[in-house]
């Protein structure tokens, strides 16, 4: 071994001074180049640190970063993809050269292509040549990548080991990215993570500020007083901006199809009212029929804290029950949109409609996205509700004024009344009947003074019931008599009902009776209806309203003992009309009134029906058999009752001359008790 060692001594000893000097110069130059490279690398790293730290604009941070990388490596193309955890995608966020125009438009999944592989495995990857032949390579047509041979991708990893993005360099000719260059890129990736995160936080803050500004504009739009359709189009446009989606569609329940009290028994229909961008071609949309269960399901999802399952009707969500729900609520016939996020429009407990947002590309919507859309939906629902209330109030005031002026019947207002009637959809050149309808529940007492029964609905609940039933009655009348107009106040519905030329009062009364019996049987609501005679001229309506009012008021008295509906035409009143006036104008008491009052007091004290028995006996002209049949009692029971009545009464019931006076006295007594 010593001999082998000694064999080198002659050559070393034989090295001439000139060769030694040359070798030293070579090594010195090598060290000098290495020092310059390290100095340049440090300078570039310092430049990167200072430049990216000098701005919070993400676009500027990434642009300066790529400029430094280009100078350090002389690559042909440099790109930075940032990871979007909400969409679970790598999105092209900055690029050099011809790729700049594709920023924000190119994206890939983790594991897709060389860049996606580096992101998925959190490892750098370097391909010196034939990059397209690598099985991991993913071709992007826009980039014309067939001309690139070399590729180098480095993941950008945050301090918490989460993925921030990927830096990818490409070269046309086979390019040897030196170890020093690869280390430099890796060092840059480690250094700029914080700057990118800060810039992203800044942009997020700016976006939230933009959202707040847009929400403020949304609130201003809601309070602007625009017509409903104009307001919805503006709200849809703002929603596209806030949600950063490609299309917003606002659907509302089809009010023409709403059945008020019947809505729980049938499908409801959603119709598109506004879109942004505006679609003039309505054939692209279809009405959506929806059952109450689906609406309740959608509302329950919207109320959940974790709303990720609401993310979409998309290619990724078809197997989810929520995805199926949203698919059924999708009015679009086209399939060009890949993802859908939706929220119900709810005001209080009322389902008004639905707001849908679409994107061209598959997107994973976050819980924050859903919360934001739900906030927008709540504001839109309030706007819709307020707009409808204002319209209803304006319409109600217009109709109220029309009815009031029509009742006055001033000749100078006739032409104005015709024009206003035409505006409301009513043709006063046709004959009309005035109909007044009062609604009371079947479990309510006939006499208001008796108060509400225990367990009966509250006042607000009753008003809701009357409103729903009023809508139902209006719809039923409108279906059979188009052109009818209505004015409703609490539980009283006033109606002008157009009459065909061959119509008569009996036919009209029969039809109203059928409607009233249907309402009573199905909803346990008693309708008291007063009908006036046909009005041919505008001057007739004042009398028509008076006739309908008398028929309603007196008819309720005439049918006070009946549980079913009371439908009374003015011509049915007969002598009762005169008795009614006597009862309310003449309060003098006579012996007959005293006897009737005595029998009635006995009934109340003993819980008997002697006064009703006497009234029926007198109406049947003393015929015991007919009276017993009408009262559904045995003949002997009737005789016992008559004996008890006679014991209470000082007037001889056997004397026929007393019967008519007694009969009238009972009717007047009842009228006075109303």
Phi, psi and omega in degrees: 000324179291328178293321178295322179292319182291339181295339179277339187298320182297320182292318179293317181290336183276349181298129183281160177301326181294318179293321178298318180295320179296318179296318180295321178296320179298313180294324179294317178297320179298315178294324180295316179296319178297319179295319179295319179297316179295321180295316178296318179298315179297321179296317179295319178297317178296322178296315179301314182298315183288319184287314181289337178275356184268356181216153177254004178277118186301318181300319181290321179301312183292322180297313180294325179297316180292325177299318179294320180295319179299316180294328184279331188243342183059034177283165182277319181225135175232134181225154173232124174255131176255145182273128176255103183295332179294318181267349183056046183224153168267123184246130177298116187247342176199147182203158176256164175061217185291350182281349185302326182291350182257005179300129180084348183257340181255132177215159179211158180275164176297132181092352182270120180074181179296316179298315180295326178295316179298322180291317183294316185268356180057037181227144173288153179222135182231124175242114185290321183207167179052046182298325182294337182278348180290132182298340180277349185290139177238120185279130176248109186305321183299333185272349182048057190281357180296342181273353181262135182252324185249145179213142180220119180239133181231124178287146174259113186250131178283171181298330180272015178072007177279158183276128176262318180175198181217135170261127180234130178244141180227146180227148183288301180278158174308120191238127179268097172287112184296162178301321179297317179294319179296320177296321180298313180297319179297320178295319177299315180303322180287325185284324190272358182304313181297319180296319179295316179299317179297318179296321178295320177297320179296315179295323177297318178296319178296321179295318179296323176297319178296321179297316179298320178297316180294322177295325176295318176296323178298317179296321178296322178297319181299322182266011186280342182081017177294157172297154189304311183297319178296318181295319180295322178296319178294318179296322178296319178297316178295325179295320176302318180292315184291316184276349182055054179241175183264337182207138174236131180235127177250121179247142178236155176298139179288104184293330179294336182263346181300137184246018177052256183292342183267359189298330181287351186255001183212171177289143173259160186237133176258133180235137180292128180247334182204146176222156172216121357299157185289127178256114177282335181275093183288350179292345178288346184245153175228150177294150182243117174272130186224138179270158182302327180298318180295318179296319177297321179296316179295321180293321179296323177295321180293332181278347183290151176289318179266106186254016182300328182291347179276008194298322181177155158273104182208176180296340181269346190242013184296332184273358180270142176303321179295321177298321178295321178300313182291328178297321179292337182261017182262114183276353185284133174276335182277154181248018183289342179266135187264330185227150181222135171236138190221152176213140180284149175264107186233128174243108186068245177250004185267126176277112183265331183168212187207145173240124181245138175237133185240153172230148178293324184254153178300131184218137176266111180278136182272170175298326178296320177300315182293320178299319179296315180294323178297321177299314178299315182300320179297319179293318179297319180298318178297319179298316180297314182298315180296318180298318180293321179296319178297315179297319179296319180296316179297317179295318181295318179294322178296314180292320180300313179298322179296314180297318181297317180290326179294323179295323179292323174062038180288132183302324183290346181262004189298313181295320178297320180294322178297317180294317179294322177296319178298319178298326180274000178089023183240135181254103183283358173285344175271154172290144179228154172249139175273126180235130177241128186235126176247133183252132173222144178291153181296335182266005178274148178290148178295326183257119181301332183295339182286348178081175182279139180291152178297131180087356179286160182298154177289170181299316181295322178294321178296318180297321177297320178296315180297321180296315179295315180291327176298319177297319180296314180297317179301315182296317181297318179293318182296325179294320182272334181226076179302142182097359175289146174233155190224149169226122185246135175223113184055241183258018180247125182245120178259137187221138167255115188248116180294142183247136172291161185298328183265012183283149173228169186295326181293316180296318179296315181297320180297318180294318178296321179298318179299317178297315182296320179292323177297315180297318182293316182293322187271326187239001180056041176241127183268125176259125169255121188237133174243131182240136175261174178285163182299138178256117182266321181246161180299327179293344181283340189291330177300314178291324179299318177294320179296318179295315180296322179295316179295319180297320178295310184294312182287327178297323177296323177290319181296327184249026186295333182271357182265147180269335182280187181294155179238104181250118187230127173268149182304324182288347179280347189292321178054226183292338181301327181298320181286322178297322181299317180292321178298317183298328184259354178252329183248109181257015179289139179265146175228181185295325179293317178297322180295319180294319178297316181297323180295318179293319180296319178297322177297317178302315182293324182284322185256358181058049179247182182229046184290321182293319177296320178298316180296318180298316180292324179297318180289322180294332179266017175055040175077009179281109185294320183296310180297320181296316180297320180295317181293328181270354181058044177231164178285153181302319180295322178297320179297317181297319178297320179296317181296323177295318178296320179297316181297327179292334179271343190247136179272351179268135183288117181282346178280342181279111185298332182294342179272347190295313183296315180297318179297319181297316178294321181298321179296317181295317179295320179300315180296320179297322180291334181279348182291000000 
